[in-house]
Amino acid sequence: MPLTSTATQPTTHLLYLHGFRSSPQSTKAQQMARLVATTLPHLTWWCPQLPPSPQAAADLIAQGTADWPTQSMAVMGSSLGGFYATWLAAQRGCPAVLINPAIDPARDLVRYIGEQTTWHDPRERFYFAPEFVDELRALYVGTLPHPERVLAFIAKGDEVLDWREMTARYPGSHQVVLEGGDHALSDFETHLPTIRRFLRLG
């Protein structure tokens, strides 16, 4: 489908959700933060450190955006953050930009139960508990109520997730399917103009 914004008004509040073992220090989160700071000073920007518990993460997201205007808020998410962003978009009906989104983290993260280190500081450790798998299952939303409000960037070269699963998960959504690429979407900065248009970021 044509890559046109379905937002009813420009985005005033933007949430960015990082992936598993990641943080607000991720390259993509930092690039977005710089974009907001330098060219979108009017925008309310939030990129929280998400707790390991999916239910705790969902609670944090819900509480932190509870007073955000639904008509002008948007969410971005990478990998597991894309899974959470899908959940929030279904809850609030807001536009979402997904970057190589996790499709079935309850299945994929079972092998990570136990102590983990973070990507950006291996000295930081957290525990991924067995019950977190059930919490992930509980956050799966099924068919999206507004698939046209979703833009997914999907790299065929993703070394972590299957690009075919990602494309199949979001029928009716805007998709940018990239030849090659990687899970981190290392050329993310080149896609910022597309993201700005889709979310009407000024």
N, C-alpha and C positions, 0 to 999 in steps of 0.2 A: 504494500500500500504506500501511497505517497507519504513522504516524511514531512508532515505538517503538524503544527502544534494543535492540540485540542483544548489547551488551557483557556479558560474563559477570561482570565486577566493575567497580567504579568505576575511572576512569582515574587512574593515578598519574604517568604520564609523557606529556607532550604536546609534539609537534613541530609548528612552523609553518613553511611553506615559501613564500617570496615569489615573485612573478612575474618575467618577463623585464624587465630594466632597473630592477627595483625593489630593495628592501632591507628589512632589519628596521625601518627607519624608516617604512615604509608605515603609513597610517592604521589599517588592519585589524590589522596586527601589533602596533601600539602599543596599540590598544584591547584586544586579547587579553592583552598583557603587563600592562596595568593591572588587568584583571579577575583575573588570576592573583595579582598582587602584593597586591591588596586583599582578595580573598575566598577564594583557594585557595593559601595559603602552603605547604601540604603538597605541592603538585604540583611535579614536576620539569619545568621549562619550558625549551625550547631553540628559538631562532629564529636560525639561522646566516645569515651572508652567503654566498650561494651563488656559486661561481665560474662564469665564462661557459661553460666546458666542461661539457656534460651528463654525460659520464663522470666527470669530476672531482667534479661535484655529487653524483652517485650514490655515488661512493666516500666522500665526506665524510658523507653521510647514513647510509650503511651502517655506517661505522666509529663514528660518533657515537652510534648507537642499538644497537650490537652487544650491549651488556650490559643493554639495557632489557628488562623482563619483557613478553613477547609478550601475555600474558593481560590486561595492564592498561595497555598503551601505546596511543596514538592519534596520528593525524597530520591536520593541516589544510593545505590548499594553495590558493593563488589563481592562476588563469591557468596559466602554465607550472609554477608550484608545484603546481597541481592535477594536472598530468600526472605530476610526480615523486611526488606523494602516492599517485596511483593505482598507480604502479610499486611503491612501498614497501608499500602495503596488500596487493598481490598477493604480494609476497615474504614478508611477515610474518603475513598474515592478520588484521591489526589493523583497527579501525574507522577510517574516514576521512571528513572533512568537506571537500567541494570547493566552491570559490567560482568560478563561471564558468570551469571548467577547460579548458585547451587540449586539443583533441582530436587534432590532427595538426600538432604544432609543426614537424616535419621539413618539411612542405609550407609552412607559414605563415611560418617564419622565414628562408627562403631569401633573401628580399628584404632582410634585415637584415645579411647578410654584410658585414663591414667594421667600421670604428670606430663605436662607439655611445657615447652619454652616458647617465648614470643619471637617473632621474626626480627624485630627491630632492637631487641635487647635480650640476648640469650641468657642473661643473668636473671631475668624475670621469668618466674614459673607460675603455672596455674594448674589446677586439677580439673580434668574433664570427667565428670562423674557418670556412672551408668544410667542414672535416671534422666540425664540430659537428653538421651536419645528419645525417650518418651515425650519430653517437653518439645522436642523438634517436631515429632509427629503431630502433636496437638496444635502446632502453629501452621500446618499445611492448609492452604485455603482452597485448593481445587480450582475450578473454573473462575476466572477473574470476571467481576461484574462489569468492568470497563477496560477491556483489553486494549482499546484504541488509545488509552492514556499512558501506555507503557512503551518505552523505547529500550530495546535490548541490544547491547553490543556483544557479539558472539564471535570468538576467534576459533577458526577451524584448527589452529595449531595449539589450542589449550592442552597443556600436558597433564592437567588435573581432572578436568571435567569433559564429558563427551558433548561436542558441539551439536550433534544430532538430537540429543535429549533436550538441550537448551532451546533449539528452534522449535521442537515439537511441543514444548511446554507452553509457548506463548503464541498460539494461533490467533490471528486477528490483531496482534500487536505490531508496532513498528519494529523492524529488525535491521541491524547493520551486521551482516555476516561477512567476516573478514577472512580472506585467504591467508593462511599462515597465522602469524601473531603468537601470543602466549597467554598464559593464565593471568598474568599481571597486567596485560594490555599495555605493554611498554611504550607504545606510541599514543597513549591516552591523550596527551596534550594536543595532538593533531585533531582530535575529535571534539575539542571544546567549542568550536563555532557551531557544530551541529547540536550539541547539548544546549548551548545558549538559545538557539532558535527554538528548539523543542519546548524548553521550559520558560521561554519568554523572559530571559534574564537581562533584559535591557540591551 
